[in-house]
């Protein structure tokens, strides 16, 4: 096997991997955006009709579909510009390693305990709150416009932030790793028609940021005191503190490979 053949083979492998990676992230983004899913279904339907018209030689419908396909791409870019921009922004926000993945088991359990303890206290006093935990998708765009804190996570601090007379209680808190990065963060509200209409702005904001990023949104209702979690574009409503704790520990757990590496490192330290 010559050197040129090896180089060409490597290029082909890289080419296929890049196409697969771009396709994967686009489809992943599509699955979290209702409008983009409808757009994708519409494109598939048009292509099926075009194939059908060519097979059965349907001249009129085939002629119309040719014009739709020829000018449709430009029209879709103009009409769905906000959705396309959101997909591209999400690709740009992706990080190779989220800060939550490098936390130890003890750190992760402590953080979850502090957050759930604060939410339970807020629930009892019916104090509204919105807590957003960053994962792989960066939230720096929202952090830049918020009030910076960079403080250790504690239930007392969270209770102080969301105390009604505190000027920081409006908006949401963003957590990165084991730190509260900012308060008074403003998030886009969800336009999902399936969301219960009686839910307020806080719930829609929690769902909105969970639709365009992979973050975890936790909220306490000011009216009912009920706890909810928005993740993966879905809103889990009226949860108990124990359910919040279990879901948080599961969602913040690192991949299996990182767990294995951590266990191996601990075994080496014990052996030494």
Secondary structure, 3 states (H helix, E strand, C coil): CCHHHHHHHHHHHHHHHHHHHHHHHHHHHHCCCHHHHHHHHHHHHHHHHHHHHHHCCCHHHHHHHHHHHHHHHHHHHHHCHHHHHHHHHHHHHECCCCHHHHCCHHHHHHHHHHHHHHHHHHHHHCCCEEEEECCCECCHHHHCCCEEEEEECCHHHHHHHCCCCCCCCCCEEEEECCEEEEEEECCCCCCCCCCCCCCCHHHHHHHHHHHHCCCEEEEECCCCCCEEEEECCEEEEEECHHHHHHHHHHHHCCCHHHHHHHHHHHHHHHHC
